[in-house]
């Protein structure tokens, strides 16, 4: 069986980022679980994973346009390339959806 790695990179890279985000969220949640209830720890992990991808794609954009510090314009999502956008947004949306599911876990939303 021949695996076309270029096809995977071109068309399925976003799936790898989602898997990576879930892994990052799990590790952060395990660490946060030492201090917080499981639902809060999972939400921390998912928020961290989403922030990780935002930071990584922002950095990639800044490097690609040779932006000089302090990199204040790197937060403009609409200036990012298609690759950065397709890496960040699906990952962020999956993290958000999982965080909402965790919030409503056991049919009892988090107390405010």
Chimera marker file (.cmm) of the C-alpha trace (Angstrom):
<marker_set name="trace">
<marker id="1" x="0.000" y="0.000" z="0.000" r="1" g="1" b="0" radius="0.5"/>
<marker id="2" x="1.383" y="3.365" z="-1.037" r="1" g="1" b="0" radius="0.5"/>
<marker id="3" x="0.562" y="6.407" z="1.122" r="1" g="1" b="0" radius="0.5"/>
<marker id="4" x="0.598" y="9.713" z="-0.727" r="1" g="1" b="0" radius="0.5"/>
<marker id="5" x="2.029" y="11.952" z="2.001" r="1" g="1" b="0" radius="0.5"/>
<marker id="6" x="1.728" y="15.054" z="-0.165" r="1" g="1" b="0" radius="0.5"/>
<marker id="7" x="-2.010" y="14.438" z="-0.556" r="1" g="1" b="0" radius="0.5"/>
<marker id="8" x="-2.352" y="13.991" z="3.200" r="1" g="1" b="0" radius="0.5"/>
<marker id="9" x="-0.439" y="17.211" z="3.863" r="1" g="1" b="0" radius="0.5"/>
<marker id="10" x="-2.411" y="19.160" z="1.258" r="1" g="1" b="0" radius="0.5"/>
<marker id="11" x="-5.913" y="17.913" z="2.097" r="1" g="1" b="0" radius="0.5"/>
<marker id="12" x="-5.957" y="16.347" z="5.564" r="1" g="1" b="0" radius="0.5"/>
<marker id="13" x="-3.494" y="18.443" z="7.585" r="1" g="1" b="0" radius="0.5"/>
<marker id="14" x="-6.366" y="19.971" z="9.572" r="1" g="1" b="0" radius="0.5"/>
<marker id="15" x="-7.348" y="16.543" z="10.952" r="1" g="1" b="0" radius="0.5"/>
<marker id="16" x="-3.865" y="16.107" z="12.361" r="1" g="1" b="0" radius="0.5"/>
<marker id="17" x="-4.145" y="19.473" z="14.071" r="1" g="1" b="0" radius="0.5"/>
<marker id="18" x="-7.432" y="18.466" z="15.682" r="1" g="1" b="0" radius="0.5"/>
<marker id="19" x="-5.895" y="15.202" z="16.943" r="1" g="1" b="0" radius="0.5"/>
<marker id="20" x="-2.900" y="17.167" z="18.255" r="1" g="1" b="0" radius="0.5"/>
<marker id="21" x="-5.223" y="19.661" z="19.989" r="1" g="1" b="0" radius="0.5"/>
<marker id="22" x="-7.154" y="16.874" z="21.708" r="1" g="1" b="0" radius="0.5"/>
<marker id="23" x="-3.839" y="15.391" z="22.872" r="1" g="1" b="0" radius="0.5"/>
<marker id="24" x="-2.636" y="18.756" z="24.185" r="1" g="1" b="0" radius="0.5"/>
<marker id="25" x="-5.986" y="19.305" z="25.901" r="1" g="1" b="0" radius="0.5"/>
<marker id="26" x="-5.726" y="15.901" z="27.554" r="1" g="1" b="0" radius="0.5"/>
<marker id="27" x="-2.241" y="16.528" z="28.929" r="1" g="1" b="0" radius="0.5"/>
<marker id="28" x="-3.165" y="19.985" z="30.248" r="1" g="1" b="0" radius="0.5"/>
<marker id="29" x="-6.388" y="18.587" z="31.727" r="1" g="1" b="0" radius="0.5"/>
<marker id="30" x="-4.439" y="15.866" z="33.542" r="1" g="1" b="0" radius="0.5"/>
<marker id="31" x="-2.171" y="18.479" z="35.072" r="1" g="1" b="0" radius="0.5"/>
<marker id="32" x="-5.089" y="20.811" z="35.914" r="1" g="1" b="0" radius="0.5"/>
<marker id="33" x="-6.960" y="17.859" z="37.457" r="1" g="1" b="0" radius="0.5"/>
<marker id="34" x="-4.486" y="17.986" z="40.322" r="1" g="1" b="0" radius="0.5"/>
<marker id="35" x="-6.055" y="21.300" z="41.353" r="1" g="1" b="0" radius="0.5"/>
<marker id="36" x="-9.562" y="21.439" z="39.851" r="1" g="1" b="0" radius="0.5"/>
<marker id="37" x="-12.631" y="19.252" z="39.297" r="1" g="1" b="0" radius="0.5"/>
<marker id="38" x="-12.529" y="17.191" z="36.096" r="1" g="1" b="0" radius="0.5"/>
<marker id="39" x="-14.966" y="19.363" z="34.112" r="1" g="1" b="0" radius="0.5"/>
<marker id="40" x="-13.045" y="22.545" z="34.858" r="1" g="1" b="0" radius="0.5"/>
<marker id="41" x="-9.752" y="20.787" z="34.103" r="1" g="1" b="0" radius="0.5"/>
<marker id="42" x="-11.074" y="19.600" z="30.712" r="1" g="1" b="0" radius="0.5"/>
<marker id="43" x="-12.234" y="23.109" z="29.817" r="1" g="1" b="0" radius="0.5"/>
<marker id="44" x="-8.810" y="24.482" z="30.801" r="1" g="1" b="0" radius="0.5"/>
<marker id="45" x="-7.179" y="21.887" z="28.559" r="1" g="1" b="0" radius="0.5"/>
<marker id="46" x="-9.406" y="22.703" z="25.589" r="1" g="1" b="0" radius="0.5"/>
<marker id="47" x="-8.908" y="26.454" z="26.027" r="1" g="1" b="0" radius="0.5"/>
<marker id="48" x="-5.152" y="25.935" z="26.219" r="1" g="1" b="0" radius="0.5"/>
<marker id="49" x="-5.154" y="23.799" z="23.056" r="1" g="1" b="0" radius="0.5"/>
<marker id="50" x="-7.140" y="26.400" z="21.131" r="1" g="1" b="0" radius="0.5"/>
<marker id="51" x="-4.816" y="29.168" z="22.324" r="1" g="1" b="0" radius="0.5"/>
<marker id="52" x="-1.799" y="27.064" z="21.373" r="1" g="1" b="0" radius="0.5"/>
<marker id="53" x="-2.974" y="26.844" z="17.772" r="1" g="1" b="0" radius="0.5"/>
<marker id="54" x="-3.803" y="30.533" z="17.626" r="1" g="1" b="0" radius="0.5"/>
<marker id="55" x="-0.306" y="31.371" z="18.816" r="1" g="1" b="0" radius="0.5"/>
<marker id="56" x="1.331" y="28.947" z="16.421" r="1" g="1" b="0" radius="0.5"/>
<marker id="57" x="-0.578" y="30.174" z="13.373" r="1" g="1" b="0" radius="0.5"/>
<marker id="58" x="0.016" y="33.802" z="14.405" r="1" g="1" b="0" radius="0.5"/>
<marker id="59" x="3.742" y="33.101" z="14.615" r="1" g="1" b="0" radius="0.5"/>
<marker id="60" x="3.723" y="31.356" z="11.231" r="1" g="1" b="0" radius="0.5"/>
<marker id="61" x="1.966" y="34.372" z="9.686" r="1" g="1" b="0" radius="0.5"/>
<marker id="62" x="4.434" y="36.815" z="11.248" r="1" g="1" b="0" radius="0.5"/>
<marker id="63" x="7.377" y="34.820" z="9.928" r="1" g="1" b="0" radius="0.5"/>
<marker id="64" x="5.888" y="34.431" z="6.443" r="1" g="1" b="0" radius="0.5"/>
<marker id="65" x="5.429" y="38.211" z="6.016" r="1" g="1" b="0" radius="0.5"/>
<marker id="66" x="8.720" y="39.056" z="7.776" r="1" g="1" b="0" radius="0.5"/>
<marker id="67" x="6.849" y="41.139" z="10.361" r="1" g="1" b="0" radius="0.5"/>
<marker id="68" x="9.098" y="43.149" z="12.639" r="1" g="1" b="0" radius="0.5"/>
<marker id="69" x="8.460" y="43.105" z="16.410" r="1" g="1" b="0" radius="0.5"/>
<marker id="70" x="6.297" y="43.851" z="18.357" r="1" g="1" b="0" radius="0.5"/>
<marker id="71" x="4.047" y="41.769" z="16.005" r="1" g="1" b="0" radius="0.5"/>
<marker id="72" x="0.849" y="43.601" z="16.941" r="1" g="1" b="0" radius="0.5"/>
<marker id="73" x="-0.745" y="43.053" z="13.532" r="1" g="1" b="0" radius="0.5"/>
<marker id="74" x="-0.326" y="39.282" z="13.685" r="1" g="1" b="0" radius="0.5"/>
<marker id="75" x="-3.684" y="38.859" z="15.431" r="1" g="1" b="0" radius="0.5"/>
<marker id="76" x="-5.631" y="39.861" z="12.312" r="1" g="1" b="0" radius="0.5"/>
<marker id="77" x="-7.052" y="36.513" z="11.225" r="1" g="1" b="0" radius="0.5"/>
<marker id="78" x="-8.195" y="37.883" z="7.873" r="1" g="1" b="0" radius="0.5"/>
<marker id="79" x="-4.580" y="38.517" z="6.871" r="1" g="1" b="0" radius="0.5"/>
<marker id="80" x="-3.513" y="34.938" z="7.463" r="1" g="1" b="0" radius="0.5"/>
<marker id="81" x="-2.978" y="32.582" z="4.550" r="1" g="1" b="0" radius="0.5"/>
<marker id="82" x="-5.482" y="29.859" z="3.697" r="1" g="1" b="0" radius="0.5"/>
<marker id="83" x="-3.257" y="27.196" z="5.291" r="1" g="1" b="0" radius="0.5"/>
<marker id="84" x="-3.107" y="29.006" z="8.647" r="1" g="1" b="0" radius="0.5"/>
<marker id="85" x="-6.829" y="29.648" z="8.584" r="1" g="1" b="0" radius="0.5"/>
<marker id="86" x="-7.676" y="26.013" z="7.865" r="1" g="1" b="0" radius="0.5"/>
<marker id="87" x="-5.340" y="24.897" z="10.653" r="1" g="1" b="0" radius="0.5"/>
<marker id="88" x="-6.706" y="27.244" z="13.300" r="1" g="1" b="0" radius="0.5"/>
<marker id="89" x="-10.472" y="27.524" z="12.769" r="1" g="1" b="0" radius="0.5"/>
<marker id="90" x="-11.416" y="23.821" z="12.619" r="1" g="1" b="0" radius="0.5"/>
<marker id="91" x="-9.256" y="23.191" z="15.689" r="1" g="1" b="0" radius="0.5"/>
<marker id="92" x="-10.761" y="26.116" z="17.585" r="1" g="1" b="0" radius="0.5"/>
<marker id="93" x="-14.314" y="25.070" z="16.672" r="1" g="1" b="0" radius="0.5"/>
<marker id="94" x="-13.728" y="21.465" z="17.758" r="1" g="1" b="0" radius="0.5"/>
<marker id="95" x="-12.224" y="22.677" z="21.061" r="1" g="1" b="0" radius="0.5"/>
<marker id="96" x="-15.199" y="25.010" z="21.596" r="1" g="1" b="0" radius="0.5"/>
<marker id="97" x="-17.733" y="22.259" z="20.821" r="1" g="1" b="0" radius="0.5"/>
<marker id="98" x="-15.982" y="19.861" z="23.197" r="1" g="1" b="0" radius="0.5"/>
<marker id="99" x="-15.849" y="22.544" z="25.913" r="1" g="1" b="0" radius="0.5"/>
<marker id="100" x="-19.606" y="23.122" z="25.545" r="1" g="1" b="0" radius="0.5"/>
<marker id="101" x="-20.222" y="19.366" z="25.792" r="1" g="1" b="0" radius="0.5"/>
<marker id="102" x="-18.056" y="19.194" z="28.903" r="1" g="1" b="0" radius="0.5"/>
<marker id="103" x="-19.911" y="22.157" z="30.439" r="1" g="1" b="0" radius="0.5"/>
<marker id="104" x="-23.210" y="20.328" z="30.068" r="1" g="1" b="0" radius="0.5"/>
<marker id="105" x="-21.811" y="16.983" z="31.119" r="1" g="1" b="0" radius="0.5"/>
<marker id="106" x="-24.241" y="15.226" z="33.513" r="1" g="1" b="0" radius="0.5"/>
<marker id="107" x="-26.942" y="17.707" z="32.507" r="1" g="1" b="0" radius="0.5"/>
<marker id="108" x="-25.722" y="20.169" z="35.098" r="1" g="1" b="0" radius="0.5"/>
<marker id="109" x="-24.112" y="23.374" z="33.733" r="1" g="1" b="0" radius="0.5"/>
<marker id="110" x="-21.251" y="25.007" z="35.587" r="1" g="1" b="0" radius="0.5"/>
<marker id="111" x="-22.326" y="27.271" z="38.415" r="1" g="1" b="0" radius="0.5"/>
<marker id="112" x="-21.575" y="30.939" z="37.931" r="1" g="1" b="0" radius="0.5"/>
<link id1="1" id2="2" r="1" g="1" b="0" radius="0.2"/>
<link id1="2" id2="3" r="1" g="1" b="0" radius="0.2"/>
<link id1="3" id2="4" r="1" g="1" b="0" radius="0.2"/>
<link id1="4" id2="5" r="1" g="1" b="0" radius="0.2"/>
<link id1="5" id2="6" r="1" g="1" b="0" radius="0.2"/>
<link id1="6" id2="7" r="1" g="1" b="0" radius="0.2"/>
<link id1="7" id2="8" r="1" g="1" b="0" radius="0.2"/>
<link id1="8" id2="9" r="1" g="1" b="0" radius="0.2"/>
<link id1="9" id2="10" r="1" g="1" b="0" radius="0.2"/>
<link id1="10" id2="11" r="1" g="1" b="0" radius="0.2"/>
<link id1="11" id2="12" r="1" g="1" b="0" radius="0.2"/>
<link id1="12" id2="13" r="1" g="1" b="0" radius="0.2"/>
<link id1="13" id2="14" r="1" g="1" b="0" radius="0.2"/>
<link id1="14" id2="15" r="1" g="1" b="0" radius="0.2"/>
<link id1="15" id2="16" r="1" g="1" b="0" radius="0.2"/>
<link id1="16" id2="17" r="1" g="1" b="0" radius="0.2"/>
<link id1="17" id2="18" r="1" g="1" b="0" radius="0.2"/>
<link id1="18" id2="19" r="1" g="1" b="0" radius="0.2"/>
<link id1="19" id2="20" r="1" g="1" b="0" radius="0.2"/>
<link id1="20" id2="21" r="1" g="1" b="0" radius="0.2"/>
<link id1="21" id2="22" r="1" g="1" b="0" radius="0.2"/>
<link id1="22" id2="23" r="1" g="1" b="0" radius="0.2"/>
<link id1="23" id2="24" r="1" g="1" b="0" radius="0.2"/>
<link id1="24" id2="25" r="1" g="1" b="0" radius="0.2"/>
<link id1="25" id2="26" r="1" g="1" b="0" radius="0.2"/>
<link id1="26" id2="27" r="1" g="1" b="0" radius="0.2"/>
<link id1="27" id2="28" r="1" g="1" b="0" radius="0.2"/>
<link id1="28" id2="29" r="1" g="1" b="0" radius="0.2"/>
<link id1="29" id2="30" r="1" g="1" b="0" radius="0.2"/>
<link id1="30" id2="31" r="1" g="1" b="0" radius="0.2"/>
<link id1="31" id2="32" r="1" g="1" b="0" radius="0.2"/>
<link id1="32" id2="33" r="1" g="1" b="0" radius="0.2"/>
<link id1="33" id2="34" r="1" g="1" b="0" radius="0.2"/>
<link id1="34" id2="35" r="1" g="1" b="0" radius="0.2"/>
<link id1="35" id2="36" r="1" g="1" b="0" radius="0.2"/>
<link id1="36" id2="37" r="1" g="1" b="0" radius="0.2"/>
<link id1="37" id2="38" r="1" g="1" b="0" radius="0.2"/>
<link id1="38" id2="39" r="1" g="1" b="0" radius="0.2"/>
<link id1="39" id2="40" r="1" g="1" b="0" radius="0.2"/>
<link id1="40" id2="41" r="1" g="1" b="0" radius="0.2"/>
<link id1="41" id2="42" r="1" g="1" b="0" radius="0.2"/>
<link id1="42" id2="43" r="1" g="1" b="0" radius="0.2"/>
<link id1="43" id2="44" r="1" g="1" b="0" radius="0.2"/>
<link id1="44" id2="45" r="1" g="1" b="0" radius="0.2"/>
<link id1="45" id2="46" r="1" g="1" b="0" radius="0.2"/>
<link id1="46" id2="47" r="1" g="1" b="0" radius="0.2"/>
<link id1="47" id2="48" r="1" g="1" b="0" radius="0.2"/>
<link id1="48" id2="49" r="1" g="1" b="0" radius="0.2"/>
<link id1="49" id2="50" r="1" g="1" b="0" radius="0.2"/>
<link id1="50" id2="51" r="1" g="1" b="0" radius="0.2"/>
<link id1="51" id2="52" r="1" g="1" b="0" radius="0.2"/>
<link id1="52" id2="53" r="1" g="1" b="0" radius="0.2"/>
<link id1="53" id2="54" r="1" g="1" b="0" radius="0.2"/>
<link id1="54" id2="55" r="1" g="1" b="0" radius="0.2"/>
<link id1="55" id2="56" r="1" g="1" b="0" radius="0.2"/>
<link id1="56" id2="57" r="1" g="1" b="0" radius="0.2"/>
<link id1="57" id2="58" r="1" g="1" b="0" radius="0.2"/>
<link id1="58" id2="59" r="1" g="1" b="0" radius="0.2"/>
<link id1="59" id2="60" r="1" g="1" b="0" radius="0.2"/>
<link id1="60" id2="61" r="1" g="1" b="0" radius="0.2"/>
<link id1="61" id2="62" r="1" g="1" b="0" radius="0.2"/>
<link id1="62" id2="63" r="1" g="1" b="0" radius="0.2"/>
<link id1="63" id2="64" r="1" g="1" b="0" radius="0.2"/>
<link id1="64" id2="65" r="1" g="1" b="0" radius="0.2"/>
<link id1="65" id2="66" r="1" g="1" b="0" radius="0.2"/>
<link id1="66" id2="67" r="1" g="1" b="0" radius="0.2"/>
<link id1="67" id2="68" r="1" g="1" b="0" radius="0.2"/>
<link id1="68" id2="69" r="1" g="1" b="0" radius="0.2"/>
<link id1="69" id2="70" r="1" g="1" b="0" radius="0.2"/>
<link id1="70" id2="71" r="1" g="1" b="0" radius="0.2"/>
<link id1="71" id2="72" r="1" g="1" b="0" radius="0.2"/>
<link id1="72" id2="73" r="1" g="1" b="0" radius="0.2"/>
<link id1="73" id2="74" r="1" g="1" b="0" radius="0.2"/>
<link id1="74" id2="75" r="1" g="1" b="0" radius="0.2"/>
<link id1="75" id2="76" r="1" g="1" b="0" radius="0.2"/>
<link id1="76" id2="77" r="1" g="1" b="0" radius="0.2"/>
<link id1="77" id2="78" r="1" g="1" b="0" radius="0.2"/>
<link id1="78" id2="79" r="1" g="1" b="0" radius="0.2"/>
<link id1="79" id2="80" r="1" g="1" b="0" radius="0.2"/>
<link id1="80" id2="81" r="1" g="1" b="0" radius="0.2"/>
<link id1="81" id2="82" r="1" g="1" b="0" radius="0.2"/>
<link id1="82" id2="83" r="1" g="1" b="0" radius="0.2"/>
<link id1="83" id2="84" r="1" g="1" b="0" radius="0.2"/>
<link id1="84" id2="85" r="1" g="1" b="0" radius="0.2"/>
<link id1="85" id2="86" r="1" g="1" b="0" radius="0.2"/>
<link id1="86" id2="87" r="1" g="1" b="0" radius="0.2"/>
<link id1="87" id2="88" r="1" g="1" b="0" radius="0.2"/>
<link id1="88" id2="89" r="1" g="1" b="0" radius="0.2"/>
<link id1="89" id2="90" r="1" g="1" b="0" radius="0.2"/>
<link id1="90" id2="91" r="1" g="1" b="0" radius="0.2"/>
<link id1="91" id2="92" r="1" g="1" b="0" radius="0.2"/>
<link id1="92" id2="93" r="1" g="1" b="0" radius="0.2"/>
<link id1="93" id2="94" r="1" g="1" b="0" radius="0.2"/>
<link id1="94" id2="95" r="1" g="1" b="0" radius="0.2"/>
<link id1="95" id2="96" r="1" g="1" b="0" radius="0.2"/>
<link id1="96" id2="97" r="1" g="1" b="0" radius="0.2"/>
<link id1="97" id2="98" r="1" g="1" b="0" radius="0.2"/>
<link id1="98" id2="99" r="1" g="1" b="0" radius="0.2"/>
<link id1="99" id2="100" r="1" g="1" b="0" radius="0.2"/>
<link id1="100" id2="101" r="1" g="1" b="0" radius="0.2"/>
<link id1="101" id2="102" r="1" g="1" b="0" radius="0.2"/>
<link id1="102" id2="103" r="1" g="1" b="0" radius="0.2"/>
<link id1="103" id2="104" r="1" g="1" b="0" radius="0.2"/>
<link id1="104" id2="105" r="1" g="1" b="0" radius="0.2"/>
<link id1="105" id2="106" r="1" g="1" b="0" radius="0.2"/>
<link id1="106" id2="107" r="1" g="1" b="0" radius="0.2"/>
<link id1="107" id2="108" r="1" g="1" b="0" radius="0.2"/>
<link id1="108" id2="109" r="1" g="1" b="0" radius="0.2"/>
<link id1="109" id2="110" r="1" g="1" b="0" radius="0.2"/>
<link id1="110" id2="111" r="1" g="1" b="0" radius="0.2"/>
<link id1="111" id2="112" r="1" g="1" b="0" radius="0.2"/>
</marker_set>
